[in-house]
Amino acid sequence: MKVDVLLGLQWGDEGKGKVVDVLTPRYDVVARFQGGPNAGHTLEFEGKKYVLRSIPSGIFQHGQINVIGNGVVLDPVLFRQEAEELEKSGIDLRSILRISKKVHLIAPTHRLLDAASEAAKGGKKIGTTGKGIGPTYTDKISRNGLRLGDVFHNFDEKYATLRNLHLTRLAALGATPDEETLAGLEKTWMDAIEYLKGFGIVDSEFLINGLLAEGKSVLCEGAQGTLLDIDFGSYPFVTSSNTICSGACSGLGVAPNRIGEVFGIFKAYCTRVGSGPFPTELFDETGKRIRDLGHEYGAVTGRERRCGWIDLVALRYAIMINGVTQLIMMKSDVLDGFDEIKACTAYRINGEETRQFPYSIEDGIEPVYTTLPGWKTDMTRMQSEDEFPKEFSDYIAFLEKELATPITIVSIGPDRKQTIERRK
């Protein structure tokens, strides 16, 4: 069997959680392969809204196994809060969730370091969520990290070593915490560690490959988006992990030849949270209108998202490096009332046009737009693509031609039922 991969093609917030939930009935396993609790996946159905931060979005369906893979960084305190809320909703989480021994743990001092490091940047802030993600990945790469499996192997000694290292760093940044505050954070964190021990802590690479050998199907769920990838995103305004398709291999322990379908998710427009370049950003009433209609506020942080027209230069790049086989377009309904829709098909840099995503998109880029007629139709109650207005069908055809990849699923609202699969 192959593993299918589902990931975002823009700057995150594309609606991956909803699509994972919709696709989950077709799979036996859903596995999250990177990122941390800074990534909120929002799902809405049966009149309720759920926000997942670390737990895979496949938990609401029919008892599939859900796996938090080794590429994820896990905050025990936030995990406990998230898990207890889900258990209150009647989900038997302990029976369906497995957590890799090799996930790296976000310690209380990681969050303190995150805040102190961001403050030290002054006007050059990255715009992190302050969840400790960056410092945790830094410790992972520098071989100082603390993994979940360590709770069974000299944990007190390993934690003390990491804690002392962090306190030295905090002192250098002039941000030493007072002992009482740190003691309170540590007690809550240690209690959450004990809570974590009640879940299935496994060698997830053996679990997933064993299930594949049995003929089970696996959907790999990514967090954030391609343009936030640590290598291929808009560096340094990126996240700290590999958000692209290859991250599923290293984040779950599956071989490249196991990859099957690659589902790439994008919005019918574009958004970004935090600092960093954004070539098609709109600073006018149109941008504000898109934000308000799309309820573009961070699921975890509540921060306003910056909004703009769709960027096909960036999308082509994301499709290329991920090997996307199918596209999924989200939030089409947000554009229902616009007279005209614009799409950036090229960049103009120093007077020359290019369709390639450049090394730097920080300065001097002028988007080259194609303008298409809007569909001026409420599509939220439509049941099939046969009901689509001609202008919307033309918009889809235009995107498919520009991106050379089929759009197989279109979302026309937040509920799982507002999802239309197109004929291939």
C-alpha positions in Angstrom: 0.0 0.0 0.0 1.0 3.6 -0.5 0.6 6.6 1.8 -1.2 9.6 0.6 -0.1 13.0 1.7 -2.3 16.1 2.3 -0.6 19.5 2.8 -1.0 23.2 2.4 0.4 25.0 -0.6 0.3 28.6 0.7 1.3 30.2 4.0 -0.9 27.8 6.0 -4.5 28.2 7.2 -5.8 26.7 3.9 -8.4 24.5 5.6 -6.5 21.2 5.9 -8.4 20.0 9.0 -11.7 20.1 7.2 -10.4 18.1 4.2 -8.7 15.5 6.4 -12.0 15.0 8.2 -13.8 14.6 4.9 -11.3 12.2 3.5 -10.7 10.1 6.7 -13.5 7.6 6.0 -11.4 6.3 3.0 -8.4 5.5 5.2 -7.5 3.2 8.0 -4.9 5.6 9.5 -4.4 9.3 9.8 -0.9 10.5 10.8 0.4 14.0 11.5 4.0 14.3 10.4 5.4 17.7 11.5 4.8 21.0 13.3 3.5 21.8 16.7 0.6 23.4 18.6 1.1 26.7 16.7 -0.9 25.1 13.9 -4.7 25.1 14.5 -6.9 23.0 12.3 -10.5 24.1 12.5 -13.4 21.7 11.8 -17.1 22.4 11.8 -20.0 20.0 11.6 -23.3 19.3 13.2 -23.4 22.9 14.5 -20.2 22.6 16.5 -16.7 24.0 15.9 -13.5 22.2 17.0 -9.9 23.5 16.9 -7.1 20.9 16.9 -3.5 21.8 17.6 -1.5 18.6 17.9 -4.0 15.8 17.5 -4.7 14.6 13.9 -7.9 15.7 12.2 -9.1 12.1 11.6 -10.4 11.6 15.2 -14.0 12.5 14.5 -14.9 9.8 12.0 -15.1 6.0 12.4 -12.5 4.8 14.8 -9.5 5.1 12.5 -6.0 5.0 14.1 -4.6 8.4 14.5 -0.8 8.9 14.9 1.3 11.8 16.1 4.5 11.2 14.3 8.1 11.8 15.2 8.4 15.0 13.2 6.0 16.7 15.5 7.0 18.8 18.6 4.5 18.3 21.5 3.6 20.5 24.4 2.3 18.2 27.1 0.3 20.9 28.8 -1.5 22.1 25.6 -1.9 18.4 24.5 -3.6 17.6 27.8 -6.0 20.6 27.4 -6.8 19.6 23.9 -7.3 15.9 24.7 -9.5 16.6 27.8 -11.8 18.8 25.7 -12.2 16.1 23.1 -12.8 13.4 25.7 -15.6 15.7 27.2 -17.2 15.6 23.7 -17.4 11.8 23.9 -14.4 10.8 21.9 -12.6 7.7 23.2 -9.2 9.2 22.4 -7.1 6.7 24.2 -8.3 3.9 22.1 -7.5 5.5 18.7 -4.5 7.8 19.3 -0.9 6.7 19.2 2.1 9.0 19.9 5.6 8.4 18.6 8.3 7.9 21.2 10.5 10.1 19.1 8.4 13.3 19.2 10.4 16.1 20.8 8.8 17.7 23.9 8.3 21.5 24.3 9.4 22.3 27.8 8.3 25.4 29.8 11.7 27.0 29.2 11.3 26.6 25.5 8.3 29.0 25.6 10.2 31.4 27.7 13.1 31.3 25.2 10.7 31.8 22.3 9.4 35.0 23.9 12.8 36.3 24.9 14.4 35.6 21.5 11.5 37.3 19.6 11.8 40.3 21.9 15.5 40.6 21.3 14.9 40.9 17.5 13.2 44.3 18.0 11.9 45.5 14.7 13.0 42.4 12.9 10.6 40.0 14.6 9.6 36.8 12.8 6.0 36.9 14.2 6.1 33.6 16.0 3.1 32.4 18.0 5.3 32.1 21.2 4.5 28.4 21.6 8.2 27.4 21.9 8.3 25.7 18.5 11.5 27.3 17.2 13.6 26.7 20.3 12.4 23.1 20.5 13.4 22.4 16.9 16.7 24.2 17.6 17.4 21.8 20.4 16.4 18.9 18.2 18.9 19.8 15.5 21.7 20.7 18.0 21.2 17.3 19.7 20.1 18.8 23.0 16.4 17.8 22.7 14.1 15.9 25.0 12.0 13.2 23.5 8.8 11.6 24.7 10.5 8.2 25.0 12.9 9.8 27.5 10.2 9.8 30.1 11.1 6.1 30.5 14.9 6.6 30.4 16.7 8.7 33.0 14.1 11.5 32.5 14.9 13.6 35.6 18.6 13.8 34.7 17.9 14.6 31.0 15.3 17.3 32.0 17.6 18.9 34.5 20.4 19.1 31.8 18.0 20.8 29.3 16.6 23.1 32.0 20.0 24.3 33.0 21.0 24.9 29.4 17.9 27.0 28.9 18.4 29.1 32.1 21.9 30.0 30.9 20.5 31.1 27.5 17.7 33.1 29.2 20.2 34.8 31.5 22.2 35.9 28.4 19.0 37.4 27.0 18.3 39.2 30.3 15.1 37.1 30.8 15.8 34.9 33.8 12.4 33.8 35.2 11.8 34.0 38.9 11.9 30.7 40.8 8.3 30.7 41.9 7.0 31.3 38.3 9.2 28.6 36.9 8.3 26.1 39.6 4.6 26.6 38.9 5.1 26.1 35.1 7.2 23.0 35.8 4.6 21.4 38.1 1.8 21.8 35.5 4.2 20.4 32.9 5.2 17.4 34.9 1.5 16.6 35.7 0.8 16.7 32.0 3.7 14.3 31.4 2.0 11.8 33.7 -1.2 12.3 31.8 0.6 11.6 28.5 1.8 8.3 29.8 -1.8 7.1 29.7 -1.8 7.1 25.9 -0.2 4.6 23.5 3.4 5.7 23.2 4.8 3.7 20.3 7.6 3.2 17.8 5.4 4.9 15.2 7.7 4.1 12.2 7.2 0.3 12.9 3.5 0.8 13.6 2.9 2.6 10.3 5.1 0.4 8.1 3.5 -2.7 9.7 0.0 -1.4 8.9 1.1 -0.7 5.3 2.4 -4.3 5.1 -1.1 -5.5 6.2 -2.7 -3.5 3.4 -3.9 -0.7 5.5 -4.3 2.8 3.9 -2.6 5.8 5.5 -3.3 9.6 5.1 -0.4 11.8 6.2 -1.6 15.2 7.5 0.7 18.2 7.2 0.6 21.5 9.2 1.3 25.1 8.2 2.0 25.5 4.5 4.6 25.0 1.8 5.7 28.7 1.8 6.5 28.4 5.5 8.9 25.4 4.9 12.3 25.9 6.6 14.1 25.2 3.3 11.8 26.3 0.5 9.6 29.0 2.2 10.0 32.7 2.5 13.1 32.4 4.8 13.6 33.7 7.5 9.9 34.3 7.9 9.1 30.5 8.0 8.3 27.8 10.5 11.0 25.4 11.9 10.1 22.2 10.2 9.8 20.8 6.6 6.1 21.3 5.7 6.5 19.8 2.2 5.8 16.3 1.0 9.3 15.0 1.8 8.6 15.9 5.5 6.1 13.0 5.6 9.0 10.6 5.0 11.3 12.0 7.7 8.4 12.8 10.0 6.8 9.4 10.0 9.6 7.0 8.9 8.1 6.0 5.5 10.2 5.6 2.4 9.8 7.9 -0.6 8.6 5.1 -2.8 5.7 4.7 -0.5 4.2 8.1 -1.5 1.0 7.8 -3.5 -1.4 10.7 -4.1 -0.3 14.1 -3.0 -3.3 16.4 -2.2 -2.4 20.1 -2.3 -4.8 22.5 -0.6 -5.1 26.2 -1.4 -7.6 29.0 -0.9 -9.3 30.7 -3.8 -7.4 33.7 -2.6 -4.4 34.0 -0.3 -3.7 34.8 3.3 -0.7 35.1 5.6 -0.3 35.5 9.4 2.6 37.3 11.1 5.6 39.0 9.5 7.1 38.3 6.1 6.7 39.2 2.4 3.4 38.7 0.7 3.4 39.9 -3.0 -0.3 39.9 -3.5 -1.3 41.4 -0.2 -4.2 43.9 -0.4 -4.2 46.9 1.9 -7.5 48.4 0.7 -11.1 47.7 1.4 -11.1 44.6 -0.8 -8.5 43.0 1.5 -10.5 43.9 4.5 -13.7 42.5 2.9 -12.0 39.2 2.1 -10.8 39.0 5.8 -14.3 39.7 7.2 -16.1 37.4 4.8 -13.6 34.6 5.3 -13.4 35.1 9.1 -9.7 35.2 8.6 -8.4 35.1 12.2 -5.9 32.6 13.6 -7.5 29.5 15.0 -5.0 29.3 17.9 -3.8 32.9 18.2 -6.8 34.9 17.0 -4.5 37.2 15.0 -5.9 38.9 11.9 -4.7 37.3 8.7 -3.3 39.4 6.0 -5.4 38.9 2.8 -4.7 39.2 -0.9 -5.5 37.7 -4.4 -4.4 34.2 -5.3 -0.7 34.0 -6.2 -0.2 31.4 -9.0 3.6 32.0 -9.2 3.9 30.7 -5.7 1.3 27.9 -6.3 3.2 26.6 -9.3 6.3 26.5 -7.2 4.6 24.7 -4.3 3.0 22.1 -6.7 6.5 21.4 -8.2 8.4 20.8 -5.0 5.6 18.7 -3.5 4.8 16.6 -6.6 1.1 17.5 -6.2 -1.3 15.1 -8.0 -4.6 16.6 -7.0 -5.6 20.1 -6.0 -8.3 21.0 -3.5 -9.6 24.6 -3.5 -11.0 26.0 -0.3 -13.2 29.0 0.7 -14.5 29.6 -2.8 -17.7 30.9 -1.3 -15.8 33.9 0.2 -15.5 35.4 -3.3 -19.2 34.8 -4.1 -20.1 38.5 -4.1 -17.2 40.0 -6.0 -17.7 41.7 -9.4 -14.2 40.8 -10.5 -11.6 38.2 -9.3 -7.9 38.8 -9.8 -5.1 36.2 -10.1 -1.4 36.9 -10.1 0.1 34.9 -13.0 3.6 36.4 -13.0 5.9 38.8 -11.1 7.5 41.9 -12.6 11.0 42.3 -11.2 13.2 45.2 -12.3 11.0 45.6 -15.4 11.2 42.0 -16.4 8.4 39.4 -16.1 9.0 36.0 -14.6 6.7 33.0 -13.8 9.3 31.5 -11.5 9.3 32.0 -7.8 12.5 33.9 -7.0 15.1 33.4 -4.3 13.8 36.5 -2.4 10.3 38.0 -2.6 11.0 40.7 0.0 11.5 43.8 -2.3 10.7 45.1 -5.7 8.1 42.6 -6.8 5.1 43.8 -8.8 2.3 41.2 -9.3 1.1 40.8 -12.8 -2.7 40.2 -12.6 -5.2 38.6 -14.9 -8.8 39.8 -14.1 -11.7 37.4 -14.4 -15.4 38.1 -14.0 -16.9 37.2 -10.6 -19.8 34.7 -10.4 -22.0 36.8 -8.1 -23.8 33.7 -6.9 -24.3 32.2 -3.4 -22.8 28.7 -3.8 -23.0 27.6 -0.2 -26.1 25.4 -0.8 -25.0 23.8 -4.0 -24.8 20.0 -4.1 -22.8 19.3 -7.3 -20.5 21.0 -9.8 -23.4 20.9 -12.3 -24.9 23.8 -10.3 -21.8 26.0 -10.5 -22.3 29.3 -12.3 -20.4 29.5 -15.6 -18.0 32.2 -14.3 -16.9 29.9 -11.4 -16.4 27.0 -13.7 -14.4 29.2 -16.0 -12.3 30.3 -12.9 -11.6 26.6 -12.1 -10.6 25.9 -15.7 -8.3 29.0 -15.8 -6.6 27.8 -12.6 -6.2 24.2 -13.9 -4.6 25.5 -17.1 -2.2 27.8 -15.2 -1.3 25.2 -12.6 -1.3 22.1 -14.9 -2.9 20.1 -12.2 -6.6 19.0 -11.7 -8.8 20.5 -9.1 -10.7 17.5 -7.8 -12.4 19.0 -4.7 -14.0 22.4 -4.1 -15.1 23.7 -0.7 -18.0 26.1 -0.7 -18.4 26.6 3.1 -17.0 25.6 6.5 -19.2 22.5 7.1 -18.0 19.1 6.1 -21.1 18.8 3.9 -20.2 21.9 2.0 -17.6 20.0 0.0 -18.0 19.1 -3.7 -16.0 16.4 -5.4 -15.6 17.0 -9.1 -15.6 14.4 -11.8 -12.0 13.5 -12.7 
